[in-house]
Amino acid sequence: MREVTAASLRDLGYTVLEAGSDRAALELLQHSVNIDLMLIDFALPGMSAAKVARRVQTTRPALPILFVTGYADRAALEGVSEAQIIGKPFVGNALHDRVRTALARRPPGRVVHLRPS
């Protein structure tokens, strides 16, 4: 799923950096300055997607984060706007629409897509 999502975003003109784990994503964010959006799969192994997002927001509070989920335990995503959640499988242009909306005030750049390997 990560590869298909990354390829779809690349086809739309985005540069995509991929991380297969919570640690890899956090390390990537620590060493990369040109990241405009983070896409996190809710079924992330290790640290929960919500916890990863909270850690990211302590150092990059303005970084938009989108959660991808096929089952969305809404209690775990409490306080997360529906605009930040993308259901799997993607229907129509849902992925593109959510990414475009999240980046509306930023130029297209790099997207980190975090998904289990």
C-alpha distances in whole Angstrom, upper triangle without the diagonal:
4,5,5,6,8,10,11,12,14,15,17,19,17,17,14,14,12,13,11,14,16,19,17,17,20,22,20,21,25,25,24,26,24,21,21,18,16,12,12,10,13,12,13,15,18,19,18,16,20,22,20,20,24,24,23,25,28,28,26,27,27,23,21,18,15,14,11,11,11,15,16,19,21,24,22,21,25,26,23,23,21,21,19,16,13,13,10,9,11,14,16,16,15,13,15,18,17,17,20,22,21,22,25,27,26,25,22,21,18,15,14,10,10,8,9,9
4,6,5,6,8,10,11,12,14,15,17,15,14,11,11,8,9,9,12,14,16,14,13,17,18,16,18,21,21,20,22,20,17,18,15,13,10,10,9,12,12,12,14,17,18,17,15,18,20,17,18,22,22,20,22,25,25,23,25,24,20,19,16,14,13,10,12,13,17,17,20,22,24,22,21,24,25,22,23,21,20,18,16,14,14,12,12,12,16,18,17,16,13,15,18,16,15,18,20,19,20,23,25,23,23,19,18,15,12,10,7,7,6,8,8
4,5,5,6,9,10,10,12,14,15,14,13,10,11,9,11,11,14,17,19,16,15,19,20,17,19,23,22,21,23,21,18,19,17,15,13,13,13,16,16,15,17,20,21,21,19,22,23,21,21,25,25,23,25,28,27,25,27,26,22,21,19,17,16,14,16,16,20,21,24,26,28,25,24,28,29,25,26,24,23,21,19,16,17,14,14,14,17,18,17,17,14,15,19,18,16,19,22,21,21,24,26,24,23,19,18,15,13,12,9,10,9,11,9
4,5,5,6,9,10,10,13,14,14,14,12,13,12,14,14,17,19,22,19,18,22,23,20,22,25,25,23,25,22,20,20,18,16,13,14,13,17,16,17,19,22,23,22,20,23,25,22,22,26,26,24,26,30,29,27,28,27,23,21,19,17,16,13,15,15,19,20,23,25,28,26,24,28,28,25,25,23,21,20,18,15,15,12,11,11,14,14,14,14,12,13,17,16,15,18,20,20,20,23,26,24,23,19,18,16,14,14,11,12,11,13,12
4,5,5,6,9,10,11,13,11,12,10,11,10,13,13,16,18,20,18,16,20,21,18,19,23,23,21,22,20,17,17,14,13,10,11,11,14,15,15,18,21,21,20,17,20,22,20,19,23,24,21,23,26,26,23,24,23,20,17,15,13,13,10,13,14,17,18,21,22,25,23,21,25,25,21,21,19,18,16,15,12,12,11,10,9,13,13,12,12,8,10,13,13,12,14,17,16,17,20,22,20,20,16,16,14,11,11,8,10,10,13,13
4,5,5,6,9,10,11,9,9,6,8,8,11,12,15,17,19,16,15,18,19,16,17,21,20,18,19,17,15,15,13,12,10,12,12,16,17,16,19,21,22,21,18,21,23,20,19,23,23,20,23,26,24,22,24,22,19,17,15,14,14,13,15,17,20,21,24,25,28,25,23,27,27,23,23,22,20,18,17,14,16,14,14,13,16,16,15,14,11,12,15,14,12,15,17,16,16,19,21,19,18,14,13,11,9,9,7,10,10,13,13
4,5,5,6,9,10,9,10,8,11,11,14,15,19,21,22,20,18,22,22,19,20,24,23,20,22,19,17,17,16,16,14,16,16,19,20,20,22,25,25,25,22,25,26,23,23,27,27,24,26,29,28,26,27,25,22,20,19,17,18,16,18,19,23,23,27,28,31,28,26,30,30,26,26,24,22,20,20,17,18,16,15,14,16,16,14,15,12,12,16,16,14,16,19,19,18,21,23,21,19,15,15,13,12,12,11,14,14,16,15
4,5,5,6,9,9,11,10,13,13,16,17,20,22,24,22,20,23,24,21,22,25,25,22,23,20,18,17,15,15,13,16,16,19,20,20,23,26,26,25,22,24,26,24,23,27,27,24,26,29,28,25,27,25,21,19,18,16,16,14,17,18,21,22,26,26,29,27,25,28,28,24,24,22,19,18,17,14,15,14,13,11,13,12,11,12,9,9,12,13,11,13,16,16,16,18,21,19,18,14,15,13,12,13,12,15,15,17,17
4,5,5,7,6,8,7,11,12,15,17,19,21,23,20,18,21,22,18,19,22,22,19,19,16,14,13,12,12,11,14,15,19,20,20,23,25,25,24,20,23,25,22,21,24,25,22,23,26,25,22,23,21,18,16,15,14,15,14,17,19,22,22,25,26,29,26,24,27,27,23,22,20,18,17,16,14,16,15,15,12,15,14,11,12,8,8,11,12,9,10,14,14,13,15,18,16,14,11,11,10,8,11,10,13,14,18,18
4,5,5,5,6,7,10,12,15,18,20,22,23,20,18,22,22,18,19,23,21,18,19,16,15,14,14,15,14,17,18,21,23,22,25,27,27,26,23,25,27,24,23,27,27,23,25,28,26,24,25,23,20,18,18,17,18,17,20,22,25,26,29,29,32,30,27,30,30,26,25,24,21,20,20,18,20,19,18,16,18,17,14,15,12,11,15,15,12,13,17,16,15,17,19,17,15,11,11,10,9,12,12,15,16,19,19
4,5,7,9,10,14,15,19,21,24,25,27,24,22,25,26,22,23,26,25,22,23,19,18,17,17,18,16,19,20,24,25,25,27,30,30,29,26,28,30,27,26,30,30,27,28,31,30,27,28,26,22,21,20,19,20,19,22,23,26,27,30,31,34,32,29,32,32,28,27,25,22,22,21,19,20,19,18,15,17,15,13,15,12,11,14,16,13,14,17,18,16,18,21,19,16,13,13,13,13,15,15,18,19,22,21
4,6,9,11,14,16,20,22,24,25,27,24,22,25,26,22,22,26,25,21,21,18,16,15,15,16,15,19,20,23,25,25,28,30,30,28,25,27,29,26,25,28,29,25,26,30,28,25,26,23,20,18,19,17,19,18,21,23,26,26,29,29,32,30,28,30,30,26,24,23,20,19,20,17,19,19,18,15,16,14,11,13,11,8,11,13,10,10,14,15,13,15,17,15,13,10,11,12,12,15,15,18,19,23,23
4,7,9,13,15,19,22,24,25,27,24,21,24,24,21,21,24,23,19,19,15,15,14,14,16,16,19,21,25,26,26,29,31,30,29,26,28,29,26,25,28,28,25,26,29,27,24,25,22,19,18,19,18,21,20,23,25,28,28,31,31,34,32,29,32,31,27,26,25,22,21,22,20,22,22,21,18,20,18,15,16,13,11,14,15,12,11,15,15,13,15,17,14,11,8,9,10,11,14,15,19,20,24,24
4,6,10,12,16,19,21,22,23,20,18,20,21,17,17,20,19,16,16,12,11,10,11,12,13,16,18,22,24,23,26,27,27,26,22,24,26,23,21,25,24,21,22,25,23,20,22,19,16,15,16,15,18,18,21,23,26,26,29,29,31,29,26,29,28,24,23,23,20,18,19,18,20,20,20,18,20,18,15,16,13,11,13,14,10,10,14,13,11,14,15,12,10,6,6,6,7,10,12,15,17,21,21
4,7,10,14,17,19,20,21,18,15,18,18,14,15,18,16,13,13,10,9,10,11,12,13,16,18,22,23,22,24,26,25,25,22,24,25,22,21,24,23,20,22,24,22,19,21,19,16,16,16,16,18,18,22,24,27,27,30,30,32,29,27,30,29,25,25,25,22,20,21,19,22,22,22,20,22,21,18,19,15,14,17,16,13,14,17,15,13,16,17,14,12,8,6,5,6,9,11,14,16,20,19
4,6,10,13,15,16,17,14,12,15,15,12,13,16,15,12,14,11,9,10,10,10,10,13,15,18,20,18,21,22,22,22,19,21,22,19,18,22,21,18,20,23,21,18,20,19,15,15,14,14,16,16,19,21,24,24,27,27,29,26,24,28,27,23,23,23,21,18,19,17,20,19,20,18,21,20,18,18,14,13,17,15,12,14,17,15,14,17,18,15,14,11,8,5,5,6,7,11,13,16,16
4,7,10,13,14,14,11,9,12,12,8,10,13,12,10,12,10,9,11,10,10,10,12,14,18,19,16,18,20,19,20,17,20,20,16,17,20,19,16,18,21,19,17,20,19,15,15,14,15,16,16,19,22,25,24,26,27,29,26,24,27,27,24,24,24,22,19,20,19,21,20,21,20,23,23,21,20,16,17,19,18,15,17,19,17,16,20,20,17,16,13,10,7,6,5,7,9,11,14,14
4,7,9,11,12,9,8,11,12,9,11,14,14,12,15,14,12,14,12,10,10,10,12,15,16,13,15,17,17,17,15,18,19,15,16,19,18,16,19,21,20,18,21,20,16,16,14,14,15,14,17,19,22,22,24,25,27,24,23,26,26,23,24,24,22,19,19,18,19,18,19,19,22,23,21,20,16,17,20,18,16,19,21,18,18,22,23,20,19,16,14,10,8,5,5,6,8,10,10
4,6,8,8,5,5,9,9,8,10,13,13,13,16,15,13,15,13,10,10,10,11,14,14,11,12,13,14,15,13,16,16,13,14,17,16,14,18,19,18,17,20,20,17,17,15,15,14,14,17,19,21,21,23,24,25,22,21,25,25,22,24,24,23,19,19,18,20,19,20,20,24,25,23,22,18,20,22,20,18,21,23,20,20,24,25,22,22,19,16,13,11,7,6,5,7,8,9
4,7,9,7,7,11,11,11,13,15,16,16,19,19,17,18,16,13,12,10,10,13,12,9,9,11,12,13,12,16,16,13,15,18,17,16,19,21,21,20,22,23,19,19,16,16,15,14,16,18,20,20,21,23,24,21,21,24,25,23,25,24,24,20,19,19,19,18,19,20,24,25,24,23,19,21,24,22,20,23,25,22,23,26,28,25,25,22,20,16,14,10,8,6,5,5,5
4,5,5,6,9,10,11,12,14,16,16,19,20,17,19,17,13,12,10,10,12,11,7,7,8,9,10,10,14,13,10,13,16,14,14,17,19,19,19,21,22,19,19,16,16,14,14,16,18,19,19,20,22,22,19,19,23,24,21,24,24,24,20,19,19,20,19,21,22,25,27,26,24,21,23,25,22,21,24,25,23,23,27,28,26,26,24,21,18,15,11,10,7,7,6,8
4,6,5,6,9,10,11,12,15,15,18,19,16,18,16,12,12,9,10,11,11,7,7,7,6,8,8,11,9,7,10,12,10,11,14,15,15,16,18,19,16,17,14,15,13,14,16,19,19,18,19,20,21,17,17,20,21,19,22,23,22,19,18,19,20,20,22,23,26,28,27,24,21,24,25,22,21,24,25,21,23,26,27,25,26,24,21,18,15,11,11,7,9,9,11
4,5,5,6,8,10,10,12,14,17,19,16,19,17,14,15,13,14,15,15,11,10,9,8,11,12,14,12,9,12,14,11,11,15,16,15,16,19,20,18,19,16,18,17,18,20,22,23,22,22,24,24,20,20,23,24,22,25,26,26,22,22,22,24,23,25,26,30,31,30,28,24,26,28,25,23,26,27,24,24,28,28,26,27,25,22,18,17,13,13,10,12,12,13
4,6,5,6,9,10,11,12,15,16,14,17,16,13,13,12,14,16,15,12,12,11,11,14,13,16,14,11,14,16,13,13,16,17,16,16,19,20,17,18,16,17,17,18,20,22,24,23,24,25,26,22,22,25,25,23,25,26,25,22,22,22,23,23,24,25,28,30,28,26,23,24,27,24,22,25,26,23,23,27,27,24,25,22,19,16,14,11,11,9,11,11,11
4,5,5,6,9,10,10,13,14,11,14,12,9,10,9,12,14,14,11,12,12,11,13,11,13,12,9,10,13,11,9,13,15,13,13,16,17,14,14,12,14,14,15,18,21,22,21,22,23,24,20,19,22,22,20,22,23,22,18,19,19,21,21,23,22,26,27,25,23,20,21,23,20,18,21,22,19,19,23,23,21,21,19,16,13,11,8,8,7,10,11,13
4,5,5,6,9,10,12,14,12,14,13,11,12,11,14,15,16,13,14,12,11,13,12,13,11,8,10,11,8,7,11,12,10,11,14,16,13,15,13,15,16,17,20,23,24,22,23,24,24,20,20,22,22,20,22,24,23,19,20,21,23,24,26,25,29,30,28,26,23,24,25,22,20,23,24,20,20,24,24,21,22,21,18,15,13,10,12,10,13,14,16
4,5,5,6,9,12,14,13,16,15,13,15,14,17,19,19,16,16,15,14,16,15,17,15,12,13,15,12,11,14,14,12,13,17,18,15,17,16,18,19,20,23,26,27,26,27,27,28,24,23,26,26,24,26,27,26,23,23,24,26,26,28,28,31,32,30,28,25,26,28,25,22,25,26,22,22,26,25,23,23,22,18,15,15,11,13,12,15,16,17
4,5,5,6,9,11,9,13,13,11,13,13,16,18,19,16,17,16,16,17,16,18,16,13,14,16,13,11,14,15,13,13,16,17,14,16,15,17,18,19,22,25,27,25,27,27,28,25,24,26,26,23,25,26,25,21,22,22,25,25,26,26,29,30,28,26,22,23,25,22,20,22,23,20,19,23,23,20,20,18,15,12,11,9,11,11,14,15,16
4,5,5,7,9,7,10,10,9,12,13,16,18,20,17,18,17,16,17,15,16,15,11,12,13,11,8,11,12,9,9,13,13,10,13,12,15,17,19,22,25,26,25,26,26,27,23,22,24,23,21,23,24,23,19,21,21,24,25,26,25,29,30,27,25,22,22,24,21,18,21,21,18,17,21,20,17,18,17,14,11,11,8,11,11,15,17,18
4,6,8,11,10,13,14,13,16,16,19,21,22,19,20,18,17,19,17,18,16,13,14,14,11,9,12,12,9,10,14,15,13,16,16,19,20,22,25,28,30,28,28,29,29,25,24,26,25,24,25,27,26,22,24,25,28,28,30,29,32,33,31,29,25,26,27,24,22,24,25,21,20,24,23,20,21,20,17,14,14,12,15,15,18,20,21
4,7,10,10,14,15,14,17,18,21,23,24,21,22,21,20,21,20,21,20,16,17,18,15,13,15,16,12,13,16,17,15,18,18,20,22,24,27,30,32,30,31,31,32,28,27,30,28,26,28,30,28,24,26,27,29,29,31,30,33,34,31,30,26,26,28,26,22,24,26,22,21,24,23,20,20,19,16,13,14,12,16,16,19,21,21
4,6,7,10,12,12,15,17,20,23,24,21,22,22,21,22,20,21,20,16,16,18,16,13,15,16,13,12,15,15,13,15,16,18,20,22,25,29,31,29,30,31,31,28,26,29,27,25,26,28,25,22,24,25,27,28,29,28,31,31,28,27,23,23,25,23,19,21,22,19,18,21,20,17,16,15,12,10,11,10,14,15,18,21,21
4,6,9,11,13,16,18,22,24,26,23,25,25,23,23,21,22,21,18,17,18,16,13,14,15,12,10,14,13,11,14,15,18,21,23,26,30,32,30,31,31,32,29,27,29,27,25,25,27,25,22,24,25,28,29,30,29,31,31,28,27,24,23,24,22,19,20,21,18,16,19,17,14,14,14,11,10,12,12,16,17,21,23,24
4,6,9,11,15,17,21,23,26,23,25,25,24,24,21,22,22,19,18,19,18,14,16,17,14,12,15,13,11,13,15,17,20,22,25,29,31,29,31,31,32,29,27,29,27,24,24,26,23,20,23,23,26,27,28,26,29,28,25,24,21,20,21,19,16,17,18,15,13,16,15,11,11,10,7,6,9,10,14,16,20,23,24
4,6,8,11,14,17,20,22,20,22,23,21,21,18,19,19,16,14,17,16,12,13,15,13,10,13,11,8,10,11,13,16,18,22,25,27,25,27,27,28,25,23,25,24,21,21,22,19,17,19,19,23,23,25,23,25,25,22,21,18,17,18,16,13,14,16,13,11,14,14,10,11,10,7,5,6,7,11,13,17,20,21
4,7,10,13,17,19,22,20,23,24,22,21,18,18,19,16,14,16,16,12,13,16,14,10,12,9,6,7,9,11,15,17,20,24,26,24,26,25,27,24,21,23,22,19,18,19,16,14,17,17,21,22,23,21,23,23,20,19,16,15,15,13,10,11,12,9,7,11,10,7,8,7,6,6,6,8,11,14,17,21,23
4,7,10,13,16,18,17,20,21,19,18,15,15,17,14,11,14,15,11,12,15,14,11,11,9,6,5,6,8,11,13,17,20,22,20,22,22,23,21,18,20,19,16,16,16,14,11,13,14,17,19,20,18,20,21,18,16,13,13,14,11,8,10,11,8,7,11,11,9,11,9,8,7,5,7,9,11,14,18,20
4,6,10,12,15,13,17,17,16,15,11,12,14,10,9,12,12,9,11,14,13,11,12,11,7,6,5,6,9,11,14,18,19,18,20,19,21,18,16,18,17,14,15,16,14,11,12,13,16,17,18,17,20,21,18,16,13,14,15,12,10,13,13,10,11,14,15,13,14,13,11,9,6,5,6,8,11,15,17
4,7,10,12,11,15,16,15,13,10,12,14,11,10,14,14,12,13,17,17,14,15,14,11,9,6,5,6,7,11,14,16,15,17,17,19,17,14,17,17,14,14,14,13,9,10,9,12,13,15,14,17,18,16,13,10,12,13,10,9,12,13,11,12,15,17,16,17,14,13,11,7,6,5,6,8,12,15
4,6,9,8,11,13,11,10,6,9,11,9,8,12,13,11,13,16,17,15,16,16,13,11,7,6,5,6,9,12,14,12,14,15,17,14,12,16,16,13,14,14,14,10,10,10,12,12,15,14,18,20,18,15,13,15,16,13,12,16,16,14,16,19,20,19,20,18,17,14,10,8,6,5,6,10,13
4,5,6,9,12,11,9,7,10,12,11,11,14,15,15,16,19,20,19,19,19,16,14,11,9,6,5,6,9,11,10,12,14,16,13,12,16,17,14,16,15,15,12,10,9,10,10,12,13,16,19,18,15,13,16,17,14,14,18,18,16,18,22,23,22,23,21,20,17,13,11,8,6,5,8,11
4,5,9,11,10,7,5,8,11,10,11,13,15,15,17,19,21,20,20,20,18,15,12,10,6,6,5,8,9,7,9,11,12,9,9,13,15,12,14,14,15,12,9,10,10,10,13,14,17,20,20,17,15,18,19,16,16,20,20,18,20,23,25,24,26,24,23,20,16,14,11,9,8,10,13
4,6,9,10,8,7,10,12,12,13,16,17,17,19,22,23,22,23,24,21,19,15,13,10,8,7,9,9,9,10,13,14,11,12,16,18,16,18,17,18,15,13,13,12,11,14,16,19,22,22,19,17,21,22,19,19,23,23,21,24,27,28,28,29,26,25,22,18,16,13,10,8,7,11
4,6,7,6,6,10,10,9,12,14,15,15,17,19,20,20,21,22,19,18,14,13,10,10,10,12,13,12,13,15,16,13,13,17,19,17,19,19,20,16,15,15,15,14,16,18,21,24,24,21,18,21,23,20,20,23,24,21,23,26,28,27,28,25,23,20,17,14,11,8,6,6,9
4,6,7,9,12,12,11,14,16,16,17,19,21,22,22,23,25,22,21,18,17,14,14,13,15,15,15,15,18,18,15,16,20,22,20,23,23,23,20,18,18,18,17,19,21,25,28,27,24,22,25,27,24,23,27,27,25,27,30,31,30,31,28,26,23,20,16,14,10,9,6,9
4,6,9,11,10,10,13,15,14,15,18,19,20,21,22,24,22,22,18,18,16,16,16,18,18,17,17,19,19,15,17,20,22,20,23,24,25,21,20,21,21,20,23,24,28,31,30,27,25,27,29,26,25,29,29,26,28,31,32,30,32,30,27,24,21,17,16,12,11,10,12
4,7,8,6,6,10,11,10,12,15,16,17,18,19,21,19,19,16,16,14,15,15,18,18,16,15,17,16,13,14,17,18,17,21,22,23,19,18,20,20,20,23,24,28,30,29,26,24,26,27,24,23,27,27,24,26,29,29,28,30,28,26,23,20,17,15,12,12,12,15
4,5,5,6,9,10,11,12,14,16,18,18,18,20,18,17,14,14,11,13,12,15,14,12,12,13,13,9,10,13,15,14,17,18,19,16,15,17,17,18,20,22,25,27,27,23,21,24,25,21,21,25,24,22,24,27,28,27,29,27,25,23,19,16,15,12,12,12,15
4,5,5,6,9,10,10,12,15,16,16,16,17,15,14,10,10,8,10,10,13,13,11,11,12,13,9,9,12,14,12,15,15,16,13,12,13,14,15,18,19,22,24,23,20,18,21,21,18,18,21,21,18,20,23,24,23,25,24,22,19,16,13,12,9,10,11,15
4,5,5,6,9,10,11,13,15,15,14,16,14,13,10,11,9,11,12,15,15,12,11,11,11,7,7,9,10,9,13,14,15,12,12,14,16,17,20,21,23,26,25,21,19,22,22,18,18,22,21,18,20,23,24,23,26,24,23,21,18,16,15,12,13,15,18
4,5,5,6,9,10,11,13,14,14,16,15,15,12,13,12,15,15,18,18,15,14,15,13,10,10,12,13,12,16,18,19,15,15,18,19,21,23,24,27,29,28,24,22,25,25,21,21,24,23,20,22,25,25,25,27,26,24,22,19,16,16,13,15,15,19
4,5,5,6,9,10,11,12,13,15,13,13,10,12,11,13,15,18,18,16,16,16,16,13,12,15,15,14,17,18,18,15,15,17,19,20,22,23,26,28,26,23,21,23,23,20,19,22,22,18,20,23,23,22,24,23,21,18,16,13,13,10,12,14,17
4,5,5,6,9,10,10,10,12,10,10,7,9,9,12,14,18,18,15,16,15,15,12,11,13,12,11,13,15,15,12,13,15,18,19,22,21,24,26,24,21,19,21,21,17,16,19,19,15,17,20,20,19,22,21,19,17,14,12,13,11,13,16,19
4,5,5,6,9,10,9,12,11,12,10,13,13,16,17,21,21,17,17,16,16,12,12,13,12,11,14,17,17,14,15,18,21,22,25,25,28,29,28,24,22,24,24,20,20,22,21,17,19,22,22,21,24,23,22,20,18,16,16,15,17,19,22
4,5,5,7,9,10,13,12,13,12,14,15,18,19,23,23,20,20,20,19,15,15,16,16,15,18,20,20,17,18,21,23,24,27,27,30,31,29,26,24,25,26,22,21,24,23,19,21,24,23,22,24,24,22,19,17,15,16,14,17,18,21
4,5,6,6,7,10,8,10,9,12,13,16,19,22,23,20,21,20,20,17,16,17,16,15,17,19,18,15,17,19,22,23,26,25,28,29,27,24,21,23,23,19,18,21,20,16,17,20,20,18,20,20,18,16,14,12,14,13,16,18,21
4,5,5,4,7,7,9,9,12,14,17,20,24,24,21,21,20,20,17,15,16,14,13,15,18,17,14,17,19,22,24,27,26,28,30,27,24,22,23,23,19,18,20,19,15,16,19,18,17,20,20,19,17,16,14,16,15,19,21,24
4,6,6,10,10,13,13,16,17,21,23,27,27,24,23,22,22,19,18,18,16,16,18,22,21,18,20,23,26,28,30,29,32,33,31,28,26,27,26,23,22,24,22,19,20,22,21,20,23,23,21,20,19,17,19,18,21,23,26
4,6,9,9,12,13,17,18,22,24,28,28,26,26,25,25,22,20,21,19,18,21,23,22,19,22,24,27,28,31,30,32,34,31,28,26,26,26,23,21,23,22,19,19,21,20,18,21,21,19,18,17,16,18,18,21,23,25
4,6,6,9,10,14,16,20,23,26,27,24,25,24,24,21,19,20,18,17,18,21,19,16,19,21,25,26,29,27,30,30,28,25,23,23,23,20,18,19,19,15,15,18,16,15,17,18,16,15,14,14,16,16,20,23,25
4,6,8,10,14,16,20,22,26,26,23,24,22,22,20,18,18,15,14,16,19,17,15,18,20,24,26,28,27,29,30,27,24,22,23,22,19,18,19,17,14,15,17,15,15,18,19,17,17,16,16,18,18,21,24,27
4,6,9,13,16,19,22,26,27,24,25,23,24,21,19,19,17,15,15,18,16,14,17,19,23,25,27,25,27,28,25,22,20,20,19,16,15,16,14,11,11,13,11,11,14,15,15,15,14,15,17,18,22,25,27
4,6,10,13,16,19,23,24,22,23,22,23,20,17,19,17,14,15,17,15,12,15,17,20,22,24,23,25,25,22,20,18,18,17,14,12,14,13,9,10,12,11,10,13,13,12,12,11,11,13,15,18,21,24
4,7,10,13,17,20,21,19,20,19,20,18,15,17,15,12,12,13,11,8,12,13,17,19,21,19,21,22,19,16,14,15,14,11,9,11,10,6,8,11,11,10,13,13,12,12,10,11,12,14,17,20,23
4,7,10,13,17,18,15,17,16,18,15,12,14,13,10,11,12,10,7,9,11,14,16,18,17,19,21,18,15,13,14,14,10,9,12,11,8,10,13,14,13,16,15,14,13,10,10,10,11,14,17,20
4,7,10,13,15,13,15,14,16,14,11,14,13,9,10,10,8,5,6,7,11,13,15,13,16,17,15,12,10,12,12,8,8,11,11,8,11,14,15,15,17,15,15,14,10,10,9,10,12,16,18
4,6,10,11,9,12,11,14,11,9,12,13,9,10,10,9,6,5,6,8,10,13,12,15,17,16,13,11,14,14,10,11,14,14,12,15,17,19,19,21,19,18,16,13,12,10,9,10,13,16
4,7,9,8,12,12,15,13,11,15,15,12,13,11,11,9,6,5,6,7,9,9,12,15,14,11,9,13,13,11,11,15,15,14,16,19,21,21,22,20,19,17,13,12,10,9,9,12,15
4,6,5,9,10,13,12,10,14,16,13,14,12,13,11,7,6,5,6,8,10,13,16,16,13,12,15,16,13,15,18,18,17,20,22,25,24,26,23,23,21,17,16,13,12,10,12,15
4,6,9,11,15,14,13,16,18,16,16,14,15,14,10,8,5,4,7,9,12,15,16,13,13,17,18,16,17,21,21,20,23,25,28,28,29,26,26,24,20,19,15,15,12,13,16
4,6,9,12,11,11,14,17,15,16,14,16,15,11,10,8,8,10,13,15,18,19,16,16,20,20,18,20,23,22,22,25,27,29,30,31,29,29,26,23,21,18,17,15,15,18
4,5,8,8,8,10,13,11,12,11,13,12,9,9,8,10,12,14,16,19,19,16,16,19,19,16,18,22,21,19,23,25,27,27,29,27,27,25,22,20,17,16,15,16,19
4,5,6,7,9,12,12,14,13,16,14,11,13,12,13,16,17,19,23,23,19,19,23,22,20,21,25,23,22,25,27,29,30,32,30,30,28,24,22,20,18,17,17,21
4,5,5,6,9,9,11,10,13,12,10,12,12,14,17,18,20,23,23,19,19,22,21,18,21,23,22,20,24,26,27,28,31,29,29,28,24,23,21,19,19,20,24
4,5,5,9,10,12,13,16,15,13,16,16,18,21,22,23,26,26,22,23,26,25,21,23,26,24,23,26,28,29,30,33,32,31,30,26,25,23,21,20,21,25
4,6,9,9,12,13,16,13,12,15,15,17,20,21,23,26,26,22,21,24,24,20,22,25,23,21,24,27,28,28,31,29,29,27,23,21,20,18,17,18,22
4,6,5,9,10,12,10,9,12,13,16,18,19,21,23,23,19,18,21,20,17,18,21,19,18,21,23,24,25,27,26,26,24,21,20,18,17,17,18,22
4,5,8,10,13,12,11,15,16,19,21,22,23,26,25,21,21,24,22,19,21,23,21,19,22,24,25,26,29,28,28,27,24,23,21,20,21,22,26
4,6,9,11,10,11,15,17,20,23,22,24,26,25,21,21,23,21,18,19,21,19,17,20,22,22,24,27,26,27,26,23,22,21,21,22,24,27
4,7,8,7,8,12,14,17,20,19,20,22,21,17,17,19,17,14,16,18,15,14,17,19,20,21,24,23,23,22,19,19,18,18,19,21,25
4,5,5,7,11,13,17,19,18,19,20,19,15,15,17,15,12,14,16,13,12,15,16,18,19,22,22,23,22,19,20,19,19,20,23,26
4,5,5,8,10,14,16,15,15,17,16,12,13,15,13,10,13,15,12,12,16,17,19,20,23,22,23,23,20,20,19,19,20,22,26
4,6,8,11,14,16,14,15,16,14,10,11,12,10,7,10,11,9,8,12,13,15,17,19,18,20,20,17,18,17,18,19,22,25
4,7,10,13,15,14,15,17,15,11,11,13,11,7,9,12,10,8,12,13,15,16,19,18,18,17,14,15,14,15,16,19,22
4,6,10,12,11,13,15,14,10,10,13,12,8,11,13,12,11,15,16,19,19,21,20,20,19,16,15,14,14,14,17,20
4,7,9,7,9,12,11,7,7,10,10,7,10,13,12,12,15,17,20,20,21,19,20,18,15,15,13,13,13,16,19
4,6,6,8,11,12,8,9,12,12,11,13,16,16,16,19,20,23,23,25,22,23,21,18,18,15,15,14,16,19
3,5,8,11,12,10,9,13,14,13,15,18,18,18,20,22,25,25,26,23,23,22,18,17,14,14,12,14,16
4,6,10,11,10,10,13,14,14,15,18,19,19,21,23,27,26,27,24,24,22,19,19,15,16,14,16,17
4,6,7,6,6,9,11,11,12,15,16,16,18,20,23,23,23,21,21,20,17,18,15,16,15,17,19
4,6,6,8,10,11,12,14,15,16,18,20,21,24,24,25,22,24,23,20,21,18,20,19,21,23
4,6,8,9,9,12,13,14,15,17,19,19,23,23,23,21,23,22,20,21,19,21,21,23,25
4,6,5,6,9,10,10,12,14,15,16,20,20,19,17,19,19,17,19,17,20,20,23,24
4,6,5,6,9,10,10,12,14,15,19,19,19,17,19,19,16,18,16,18,18,21,23
4,5,5,6,8,10,11,12,14,17,17,17,15,16,15,12,14,12,14,15,18,20
4,6,5,6,8,10,10,12,15,15,15,12,14,14,12,15,14,17,17,21,22
4,6,5,6,9,10,10,14,15,15,13,16,16,14,17,16,19,20,23,25
4,5,5,6,9,10,13,14,15,13,15,15,13,14,14,16,17,21,23
4,5,5,6,8,11,11,12,10,11,11,9,12,11,14,16,20,22
4,6,5,6,9,9,10,9,11,13,11,14,15,18,20,24,25
4,5,5,8,10,12,11,14,15,14,16,16,19,21,25,27
4,6,8,8,11,10,12,13,11,13,14,16,19,23,25
4,5,5,7,7,9,11,10,13,15,17,20,24,26
4,6,8,9,12,14,14,17,18,21,24,27,29
4,7,9,12,14,15,18,20,22,25,29,31
4,6,8,11,12,15,18,20,24,27,29
4,6,10,12,15,18,21,24,28,29
4,7,9,12,15,18,21,25,26
4,7,10,13,16,19,23,23
4,7,10,13,16,19,20
4,6,10,13,16,17
4,6,10,13,14
4,6,10,11
4,7,9
4,6
4
